[in-house]
Amino acid sequence: MQEFASLTDIEAPNITCPPDMDNIPTEPGQSYARVKWQLPVPTDNSNEALRLDGLRPPQKLDVGKTLITYKVTDSSGLSRSCTFSIHVKGTH
């Protein structure tokens, strides 16, 4: 009878955020912009489900720079995160 060793997942999943977004114009006459972006698509060496935490687009963002962070976690509890920025500029 052959015994199989149990496998332990020691590799955190991968995640790549979208590139920084600069010079996003505000809505006409407002101090905010409704901003859309692509969600990161995480990958892992296991074929198990991954949990992605972070803001879901679109979002209403005020003038200024906002950092958006995503964290991906696999079924073993290993995680990795990424951050990108969105810069909303006022149109005066």
N, C-alpha and C positions, 0 to 999 in steps of 0.2 A: 504494500500500500504506500503510495507516494504522498508526502505532505507538502503543502504549499505554504510558503512564508507569506505573512500578511504584508501588504504594501502600505507604507506610510507616505502620505503626500507632504513633501518638504518644499515644494516650489510654489511660491505665491503666484496668483494670476497676473496677467499683463493688462495694462490699460493705457491708452493714449488719448489725451484730451484734444479737442479741436484747437487750431491755432488762435492766438490772441486776436481780438476784434477791436479795431481802433476807429475813431471818428464816426461813430454811429450817431446819426442826427436824431434830435428829439422830435416828438409829434408836433405838428404846427401849433404854436402858442402854448406849449406845455413844457414842463421841466423834466420830462421822462421820455423814454422810448420803449416800445414793445419790441423785444429782441428775441429772435429765433436763432437756434444753432443746432448742430447735429450732436446727438448723444454719443458718447464714446461707446465703442463696441469692445467689451472685455473678452479676453481669451484665457484659456488655462490648459495645462497639460492633461487634465482629467476631462472626461466628457460629462461631468456633472454640472448641475445648475449653478450659476453664479448670481450673487446679489449685488446690484448696483445702487448705491445711495448717492443722492445729490439732487439739485434743482432740475425740474423738468421744464423745457422750453414750451411755449414762449413765456417770458417773464417781463414785467413792467419794471424797468431799472431807471433810477434817477440819474441826473447829470453827475459825472465823475467816473472813477474807475471802480469796478466791482470784480472781485475774485470769485470764480466759480470752481468748487472742488468736487470731484467725484471719488468715491471709494468703492472698490470691488472686493468682495469677500467670497472665497470658495467654501465648499462644504466642510473642509478641515479647519476653517477659521483663519486661514491665511489671507492677508489682504495687502493691497497696494492702492495708492491714490495718485491723482494727477490734478493739476490746477491750471486754469487759463484765466485771462482777464478780458473784460469787456469795458471799453471806454466810451461812454456816452457824452457827446459834446453838445452844449447848448447852441441853439441857432438864434442869436440875438440880431 
